[in-house]
Amino acid sequence: MNVAVVCALALLICGCGAALEEPDLGPPAIGLGKPVSEGAVNPRLLRRFRPLRKVEPMSGAVLAQVELGKQLFFDERLSRDGDKSCNTCHPLDRGGASNVRGTRNTPTVYNAALEYAFFWDGRAATLEDQVSGPLLGEMGLHGQDEVVDILRGIPGYAAPFAAAYPGDPDPRKFANVTHAIAAFERTLLAPARWDRYLAGDRRALDATELEGMKLFANLGCVSCHTGELVGGSFAAHVGVKSPWPNQTDQGRYAITGLEDDRMKFKVPTLRNVVQTAPYFHDGSIGELELAVTMMSRHQLGIEISDREVAAIVAWLGTLSGESGMDIEPPQLP
């Protein structure tokens, strides 16, 4: 049945997992906006997901670290030409991602702090390690010392660093820079309508969205896209049934040299996916509907109908949320 495709949907890979129950395709979905009734979904399907956790209340040095991290996240002076910041490639007012990229697509920064590893090839084990990469790469700065020299040349940063790291006699150091930015990024959690549904509000999804979720879950897609991030928990191959068109980027193979890691990439989170085009590690597709169709071909070797695509995309829309934190650009020192 061609809907089996859905399990590959996510930007990179499923291709695994048996069907949990046969989806009821029935007549074309109607009544968009009509809430669904209690018990419409088998509870065992929902157990594969979890509501997004909440940001814990902060005070003292922890709050100061987050506030400092936000300033650093927006500060363009931490770049070679003084015209680029973390927010340039991860604009918080546009889904935390953009079409600005180098050799790989820029992923969203929202909810990313909860992923198992960072970068498409998973080469960074901690969020702090991930933060240091762009500072010394995309920002064009030449080493940690240059980052520190820039900050020491801005007198207004002395007090924020001292407040954030009160026990450190020399707080303006590179390790504290990456720690503070990571502390801010850990607050960028964006709960969505999907979380309300998981928490028990069975009227949070309408009939079309529910159909899309059942197609996605019943066919085993949760083998790869599960948990609170609906992905982001391990790496897998792209192009299971048909080779991926662009073979230039070999994924984790470039890091490990292992044959089994050729074309293996981190399974992306599907949260906020509607807002984070383009898609895939190579940013090759700009429309989510086409991304769903393309994954069906390359992961399962099956064509999916327009109606099935529309239902899946409708459900993916319920994964979009907004941060409860203030994301307006801060006043910089």
Contacts in CASP RR format, 6 or more apart in sequence:
PFRMAT RR
TARGET T0000
AUTHOR 0000-0000-0000
METHOD contacts of the structure
MODEL  1
MNVAVVCALALLICGCGAALEEPDLGPPAIGLGKPVSEGAVNPRLLRRFR
PLRKVEPMSGAVLAQVELGKQLFFDERLSRDGDKSCNTCHPLDRGGASNV
RGTRNTPTVYNAALEYAFFWDGRAATLEDQVSGPLLGEMGLHGQDEVVDI
LRGIPGYAAPFAAAYPGDPDPRKFANVTHAIAAFERTLLAPARWDRYLAG
DRRALDATELEGMKLFANLGCVSCHTGELVGGSFAAHVGVKSPWPNQTDQ
GRYAITGLEDDRMKFKVPTLRNVVQTAPYFHDGSIGELELAVTMMSRHQL
GIEISDREVAAIVAWLGTLSGESGMDIEPPQLP
2 296 0 8 1.000
2 302 0 8 1.000
2 303 0 8 1.000
2 304 0 8 1.000
2 305 0 8 1.000
2 308 0 8 1.000
3 23 0 8 1.000
3 25 0 8 1.000
3 215 0 8 1.000
3 219 0 8 1.000
3 304 0 8 1.000
3 305 0 8 1.000
3 308 0 8 1.000
4 19 0 8 1.000
4 219 0 8 1.000
4 300 0 8 1.000
4 302 0 8 1.000
5 292 0 8 1.000
5 295 0 8 1.000
5 296 0 8 1.000
5 299 0 8 1.000
5 300 0 8 1.000
5 301 0 8 1.000
5 302 0 8 1.000
5 303 0 8 1.000
5 304 0 8 1.000
5 308 0 8 1.000
6 212 0 8 1.000
6 215 0 8 1.000
6 216 0 8 1.000
6 219 0 8 1.000
6 221 0 8 1.000
6 292 0 8 1.000
6 296 0 8 1.000
6 304 0 8 1.000
6 308 0 8 1.000
6 312 0 8 1.000
7 14 0 8 1.000
7 15 0 8 1.000
7 16 0 8 1.000
7 17 0 8 1.000
7 216 0 8 1.000
7 219 0 8 1.000
7 220 0 8 1.000
7 221 0 8 1.000
7 223 0 8 1.000
7 224 0 8 1.000
7 299 0 8 1.000
7 300 0 8 1.000
8 14 0 8 1.000
8 15 0 8 1.000
8 221 0 8 1.000
8 240 0 8 1.000
8 295 0 8 1.000
8 296 0 8 1.000
8 298 0 8 1.000
8 299 0 8 1.000
8 300 0 8 1.000
9 216 0 8 1.000
9 221 0 8 1.000
9 225 0 8 1.000
9 270 0 8 1.000
9 292 0 8 1.000
9 295 0 8 1.000
9 296 0 8 1.000
9 312 0 8 1.000
9 316 0 8 1.000
10 221 0 8 1.000
10 224 0 8 1.000
10 225 0 8 1.000
10 230 0 8 1.000
10 231 0 8 1.000
10 267 0 8 1.000
10 268 0 8 1.000
10 270 0 8 1.000
10 273 0 8 1.000
10 295 0 8 1.000
11 268 0 8 1.000
11 270 0 8 1.000
11 273 0 8 1.000
11 279 0 8 1.000
11 280 0 8 1.000
11 281 0 8 1.000
11 291 0 8 1.000
11 295 0 8 1.000
12 236 0 8 1.000
12 238 0 8 1.000
12 265 0 8 1.000
12 266 0 8 1.000
12 267 0 8 1.000
12 268 0 8 1.000
12 280 0 8 1.000
12 281 0 8 1.000
13 224 0 8 1.000
13 236 0 8 1.000
13 237 0 8 1.000
13 238 0 8 1.000
13 239 0 8 1.000
13 240 0 8 1.000
13 265 0 8 1.000
13 267 0 8 1.000
13 295 0 8 1.000
13 299 0 8 1.000
14 220 0 8 1.000
14 221 0 8 1.000
14 223 0 8 1.000
14 224 0 8 1.000
14 225 0 8 1.000
14 236 0 8 1.000
14 295 0 8 1.000
14 299 0 8 1.000
14 300 0 8 1.000
15 223 0 8 1.000
15 224 0 8 1.000
15 240 0 8 1.000
15 241 0 8 1.000
15 299 0 8 1.000
15 300 0 8 1.000
16 220 0 8 1.000
16 223 0 8 1.000
16 224 0 8 1.000
16 236 0 8 1.000
17 220 0 8 1.000
17 223 0 8 1.000
18 220 0 8 1.000
19 218 0 8 1.000
19 219 0 8 1.000
19 220 0 8 1.000
20 42 0 8 1.000
20 44 0 8 1.000
20 45 0 8 1.000
20 217 0 8 1.000
20 218 0 8 1.000
20 219 0 8 1.000
20 220 0 8 1.000
20 222 0 8 1.000
21 42 0 8 1.000
21 45 0 8 1.000
21 218 0 8 1.000
22 218 0 8 1.000
23 211 0 8 1.000
23 214 0 8 1.000
23 215 0 8 1.000
23 218 0 8 1.000
23 219 0 8 1.000
24 214 0 8 1.000
28 307 0 8 1.000
29 207 0 8 1.000
29 208 0 8 1.000
29 211 0 8 1.000
29 307 0 8 1.000
29 311 0 8 1.000
30 207 0 8 1.000
31 206 0 8 1.000
31 207 0 8 1.000
31 208 0 8 1.000
32 206 0 8 1.000
32 207 0 8 1.000
32 208 0 8 1.000
32 314 0 8 1.000
33 206 0 8 1.000
33 207 0 8 1.000
33 208 0 8 1.000
34 206 0 8 1.000
34 207 0 8 1.000
35 202 0 8 1.000
35 203 0 8 1.000
35 204 0 8 1.000
35 205 0 8 1.000
35 206 0 8 1.000
35 207 0 8 1.000
36 202 0 8 1.000
36 203 0 8 1.000
36 205 0 8 1.000
36 206 0 8 1.000
36 207 0 8 1.000
36 210 0 8 1.000
37 202 0 8 1.000
38 202 0 8 1.000
39 202 0 8 1.000
40 202 0 8 1.000
40 210 0 8 1.000
41 210 0 8 1.000
41 213 0 8 1.000
41 214 0 8 1.000
45 214 0 8 1.000
45 217 0 8 1.000
45 218 0 8 1.000
45 222 0 8 1.000
46 198 0 8 1.000
48 217 0 8 1.000
48 222 0 8 1.000
48 226 0 8 1.000
48 227 0 8 1.000
49 194 0 8 1.000
49 198 0 8 1.000
49 222 0 8 1.000
49 226 0 8 1.000
49 227 0 8 1.000
49 228 0 8 1.000
49 230 0 8 1.000
50 198 0 8 1.000
50 227 0 8 1.000
50 228 0 8 1.000
51 191 0 8 1.000
51 195 0 8 1.000
51 198 0 8 1.000
51 199 0 8 1.000
51 228 0 8 1.000
52 111 0 8 1.000
52 189 0 8 1.000
52 190 0 8 1.000
52 191 0 8 1.000
52 192 0 8 1.000
52 195 0 8 1.000
52 228 0 8 1.000
52 229 0 8 1.000
52 271 0 8 1.000
53 114 0 8 1.000
53 189 0 8 1.000
53 228 0 8 1.000
54 189 0 8 1.000
54 191 0 8 1.000
55 186 0 8 1.000
55 187 0 8 1.000
55 189 0 8 1.000
55 324 0 8 1.000
55 325 0 8 1.000
58 66 0 8 1.000
58 187 0 8 1.000
61 163 0 8 1.000
61 164 0 8 1.000
61 165 0 8 1.000
61 166 0 8 1.000
62 183 0 8 1.000
64 160 0 8 1.000
64 163 0 8 1.000
64 164 0 8 1.000
65 164 0 8 1.000
65 165 0 8 1.000
65 179 0 8 1.000
65 180 0 8 1.000
65 183 0 8 1.000
65 184 0 8 1.000
66 180 0 8 1.000
66 183 0 8 1.000
66 184 0 8 1.000
66 187 0 8 1.000
67 160 0 8 1.000
67 164 0 8 1.000
67 184 0 8 1.000
67 330 0 8 1.000
68 160 0 8 1.000
68 161 0 8 1.000
68 163 0 8 1.000
68 164 0 8 1.000
68 180 0 8 1.000
68 184 0 8 1.000
69 180 0 8 1.000
69 181 0 8 1.000
69 183 0 8 1.000
69 184 0 8 1.000
70 184 0 8 1.000
70 330 0 8 1.000
71 157 0 8 1.000
71 160 0 8 1.000
71 330 0 8 1.000
71 332 0 8 1.000
71 333 0 8 1.000
72 78 0 8 1.000
72 86 0 8 1.000
72 177 0 8 1.000
72 180 0 8 1.000
72 181 0 8 1.000
72 184 0 8 1.000
73 85 0 8 1.000
73 86 0 8 1.000
73 87 0 8 1.000
73 181 0 8 1.000
73 184 0 8 1.000
73 185 0 8 1.000
74 85 0 8 1.000
74 86 0 8 1.000
74 87 0 8 1.000
74 329 0 8 1.000
74 330 0 8 1.000
74 332 0 8 1.000
75 85 0 8 1.000
75 332 0 8 1.000
76 82 0 8 1.000
76 83 0 8 1.000
76 84 0 8 1.000
76 85 0 8 1.000
76 88 0 8 1.000
77 150 0 8 1.000
77 154 0 8 1.000
78 85 0 8 1.000
78 135 0 8 1.000
78 139 0 8 1.000
78 141 0 8 1.000
78 147 0 8 1.000
78 150 0 8 1.000
78 151 0 8 1.000
79 85 0 8 1.000
79 139 0 8 1.000
79 140 0 8 1.000
79 141 0 8 1.000
80 139 0 8 1.000
80 140 0 8 1.000
80 141 0 8 1.000
84 138 0 8 1.000
84 139 0 8 1.000
86 109 0 8 1.000
86 134 0 8 1.000
86 181 0 8 1.000
87 329 0 8 1.000
88 98 0 8 1.000
88 100 0 8 1.000
89 97 0 8 1.000
89 98 0 8 1.000
89 100 0 8 1.000
89 101 0 8 1.000
89 106 0 8 1.000
89 134 0 8 1.000
89 138 0 8 1.000
90 96 0 8 1.000
90 97 0 8 1.000
90 98 0 8 1.000
90 106 0 8 1.000
90 108 0 8 1.000
90 109 0 8 1.000
91 97 0 8 1.000
91 98 0 8 1.000
92 109 0 8 1.000
92 110 0 8 1.000
92 188 0 8 1.000
92 323 0 8 1.000
92 327 0 8 1.000
93 327 0 8 1.000
94 275 0 8 1.000
95 108 0 8 1.000
95 110 0 8 1.000
95 272 0 8 1.000
95 275 0 8 1.000
95 276 0 8 1.000
96 108 0 8 1.000
96 109 0 8 1.000
96 110 0 8 1.000
96 188 0 8 1.000
96 272 0 8 1.000
96 275 0 8 1.000
96 276 0 8 1.000
97 106 0 8 1.000
97 107 0 8 1.000
97 108 0 8 1.000
97 109 0 8 1.000
97 272 0 8 1.000
97 275 0 8 1.000
97 276 0 8 1.000
98 106 0 8 1.000
99 106 0 8 1.000
99 277 0 8 1.000
99 278 0 8 1.000
99 283 0 8 1.000
100 106 0 8 1.000
101 283 0 8 1.000
102 138 0 8 1.000
103 249 0 8 1.000
104 119 0 8 1.000
104 120 0 8 1.000
104 249 0 8 1.000
104 281 0 8 1.000
104 282 0 8 1.000
104 283 0 8 1.000
105 120 0 8 1.000
105 278 0 8 1.000
105 279 0 8 1.000
105 280 0 8 1.000
105 281 0 8 1.000
105 282 0 8 1.000
105 283 0 8 1.000
107 120 0 8 1.000
107 268 0 8 1.000
107 276 0 8 1.000
108 269 0 8 1.000
108 271 0 8 1.000
108 272 0 8 1.000
108 275 0 8 1.000
108 276 0 8 1.000
109 185 0 8 1.000
109 188 0 8 1.000
110 188 0 8 1.000
110 189 0 8 1.000
110 190 0 8 1.000
110 271 0 8 1.000
110 272 0 8 1.000
110 321 0 8 1.000
110 323 0 8 1.000
111 188 0 8 1.000
111 189 0 8 1.000
111 190 0 8 1.000
111 229 0 8 1.000
111 269 0 8 1.000
111 271 0 8 1.000
111 272 0 8 1.000
112 118 0 8 1.000
112 127 0 8 1.000
112 185 0 8 1.000
112 188 0 8 1.000
112 269 0 8 1.000
113 127 0 8 1.000
113 182 0 8 1.000
113 185 0 8 1.000
113 186 0 8 1.000
113 188 0 8 1.000
113 189 0 8 1.000
114 189 0 8 1.000
114 228 0 8 1.000
114 229 0 8 1.000
115 229 0 8 1.000
115 232 0 8 1.000
115 233 0 8 1.000
115 266 0 8 1.000
115 269 0 8 1.000
116 232 0 8 1.000
116 233 0 8 1.000
116 234 0 8 1.000
116 266 0 8 1.000
117 123 0 8 1.000
117 124 0 8 1.000
117 125 0 8 1.000
117 235 0 8 1.000
117 266 0 8 1.000
118 124 0 8 1.000
118 125 0 8 1.000
118 126 0 8 1.000
118 127 0 8 1.000
118 129 0 8 1.000
118 130 0 8 1.000
119 130 0 8 1.000
119 266 0 8 1.000
120 251 0 8 1.000
120 265 0 8 1.000
120 266 0 8 1.000
120 281 0 8 1.000
121 235 0 8 1.000
121 251 0 8 1.000
121 252 0 8 1.000
121 254 0 8 1.000
121 255 0 8 1.000
121 265 0 8 1.000
121 266 0 8 1.000
122 235 0 8 1.000
122 252 0 8 1.000
122 255 0 8 1.000
122 266 0 8 1.000
123 252 0 8 1.000
123 255 0 8 1.000
124 130 0 8 1.000
124 133 0 8 1.000
126 182 0 8 1.000
127 182 0 8 1.000
127 185 0 8 1.000
127 186 0 8 1.000
128 175 0 8 1.000
128 178 0 8 1.000
128 179 0 8 1.000
128 182 0 8 1.000
129 178 0 8 1.000
130 182 0 8 1.000
131 177 0 8 1.000
131 178 0 8 1.000
131 181 0 8 1.000
131 182 0 8 1.000
131 185 0 8 1.000
132 144 0 8 1.000
132 174 0 8 1.000
132 178 0 8 1.000
135 141 0 8 1.000
135 147 0 8 1.000
135 177 0 8 1.000
135 178 0 8 1.000
136 142 0 8 1.000
136 143 0 8 1.000
136 144 0 8 1.000
136 147 0 8 1.000
141 147 0 8 1.000
141 150 0 8 1.000
144 174 0 8 1.000
145 174 0 8 1.000
147 174 0 8 1.000
147 177 0 8 1.000
148 172 0 8 1.000
148 173 0 8 1.000
148 174 0 8 1.000
148 177 0 8 1.000
151 157 0 8 1.000
151 161 0 8 1.000
151 172 0 8 1.000
151 177 0 8 1.000
152 172 0 8 1.000
154 333 0 8 1.000
155 333 0 8 1.000
156 333 0 8 1.000
157 172 0 8 1.000
157 333 0 8 1.000
158 172 0 8 1.000
160 333 0 8 1.000
161 171 0 8 1.000
161 172 0 8 1.000
161 176 0 8 1.000
162 171 0 8 1.000
164 171 0 8 1.000
164 176 0 8 1.000
164 180 0 8 1.000
165 171 0 8 1.000
165 176 0 8 1.000
168 176 0 8 1.000
187 323 0 8 1.000
187 325 0 8 1.000
188 323 0 8 1.000
188 325 0 8 1.000
188 327 0 8 1.000
189 323 0 8 1.000
189 324 0 8 1.000
190 271 0 8 1.000
190 272 0 8 1.000
190 320 0 8 1.000
190 321 0 8 1.000
190 322 0 8 1.000
190 323 0 8 1.000
190 324 0 8 1.000
191 321 0 8 1.000
192 271 0 8 1.000
192 272 0 8 1.000
192 318 0 8 1.000
192 319 0 8 1.000
192 320 0 8 1.000
192 321 0 8 1.000
193 204 0 8 1.000
193 205 0 8 1.000
193 318 0 8 1.000
193 320 0 8 1.000
193 321 0 8 1.000
194 204 0 8 1.000
194 205 0 8 1.000
194 318 0 8 1.000
194 319 0 8 1.000
196 204 0 8 1.000
197 204 0 8 1.000
197 205 0 8 1.000
197 318 0 8 1.000
204 318 0 8 1.000
205 213 0 8 1.000
205 315 0 8 1.000
205 318 0 8 1.000
208 310 0 8 1.000
208 311 0 8 1.000
208 314 0 8 1.000
209 311 0 8 1.000
209 314 0 8 1.000
209 315 0 8 1.000
209 317 0 8 1.000
209 318 0 8 1.000
210 315 0 8 1.000
211 311 0 8 1.000
211 314 0 8 1.000
211 315 0 8 1.000
212 311 0 8 1.000
212 312 0 8 1.000
212 314 0 8 1.000
212 315 0 8 1.000
213 315 0 8 1.000
213 318 0 8 1.000
215 308 0 8 1.000
215 311 0 8 1.000
215 312 0 8 1.000
215 315 0 8 1.000
216 222 0 8 1.000
216 225 0 8 1.000
216 312 0 8 1.000
216 315 0 8 1.000
224 231 0 8 1.000
224 234 0 8 1.000
224 236 0 8 1.000
224 267 0 8 1.000
225 231 0 8 1.000
225 267 0 8 1.000
225 270 0 8 1.000
226 233 0 8 1.000
227 233 0 8 1.000
229 269 0 8 1.000
229 270 0 8 1.000
229 271 0 8 1.000
230 269 0 8 1.000
230 270 0 8 1.000
230 271 0 8 1.000
230 319 0 8 1.000
231 267 0 8 1.000
231 268 0 8 1.000
231 269 0 8 1.000
231 270 0 8 1.000
232 266 0 8 1.000
232 267 0 8 1.000
232 268 0 8 1.000
232 269 0 8 1.000
233 267 0 8 1.000
234 266 0 8 1.000
234 267 0 8 1.000
235 252 0 8 1.000
235 261 0 8 1.000
235 264 0 8 1.000
235 265 0 8 1.000
235 266 0 8 1.000
235 267 0 8 1.000
236 264 0 8 1.000
236 265 0 8 1.000
236 267 0 8 1.000
237 262 0 8 1.000
237 263 0 8 1.000
237 264 0 8 1.000
238 244 0 8 1.000
238 263 0 8 1.000
238 264 0 8 1.000
238 265 0 8 1.000
238 280 0 8 1.000
238 281 0 8 1.000
238 298 0 8 1.000
238 299 0 8 1.000
239 263 0 8 1.000
239 298 0 8 1.000
239 299 0 8 1.000
240 298 0 8 1.000
240 299 0 8 1.000
240 300 0 8 1.000
241 297 0 8 1.000
241 298 0 8 1.000
241 299 0 8 1.000
241 300 0 8 1.000
241 301 0 8 1.000
242 297 0 8 1.000
242 298 0 8 1.000
242 301 0 8 1.000
243 298 0 8 1.000
244 263 0 8 1.000
244 298 0 8 1.000
245 284 0 8 1.000
246 282 0 8 1.000
246 284 0 8 1.000
247 263 0 8 1.000
248 282 0 8 1.000
249 281 0 8 1.000
249 282 0 8 1.000
250 261 0 8 1.000
250 262 0 8 1.000
250 263 0 8 1.000
251 261 0 8 1.000
251 262 0 8 1.000
251 263 0 8 1.000
251 264 0 8 1.000
251 265 0 8 1.000
251 281 0 8 1.000
252 258 0 8 1.000
252 261 0 8 1.000
252 264 0 8 1.000
252 265 0 8 1.000
253 259 0 8 1.000
253 261 0 8 1.000
253 262 0 8 1.000
253 263 0 8 1.000
253 264 0 8 1.000
255 261 0 8 1.000
265 281 0 8 1.000
270 316 0 8 1.000
270 319 0 8 1.000
271 319 0 8 1.000
271 320 0 8 1.000
271 321 0 8 1.000
272 319 0 8 1.000
272 320 0 8 1.000
272 321 0 8 1.000
273 279 0 8 1.000
273 288 0 8 1.000
273 316 0 8 1.000
273 317 0 8 1.000
273 319 0 8 1.000
273 320 0 8 1.000
274 288 0 8 1.000
274 313 0 8 1.000
274 316 0 8 1.000
274 317 0 8 1.000
274 319 0 8 1.000
274 320 0 8 1.000
275 320 0 8 1.000
277 285 0 8 1.000
277 286 0 8 1.000
277 287 0 8 1.000
277 288 0 8 1.000
278 284 0 8 1.000
278 285 0 8 1.000
278 286 0 8 1.000
279 285 0 8 1.000
279 286 0 8 1.000
279 288 0 8 1.000
279 291 0 8 1.000
280 291 0 8 1.000
285 291 0 8 1.000
285 294 0 8 1.000
288 313 0 8 1.000
288 316 0 8 1.000
289 309 0 8 1.000
289 310 0 8 1.000
289 313 0 8 1.000
292 304 0 8 1.000
292 309 0 8 1.000
292 312 0 8 1.000
292 313 0 8 1.000
293 303 0 8 1.000
293 304 0 8 1.000
293 309 0 8 1.000
296 302 0 8 1.000
296 303 0 8 1.000
296 304 0 8 1.000
297 303 0 8 1.000
END
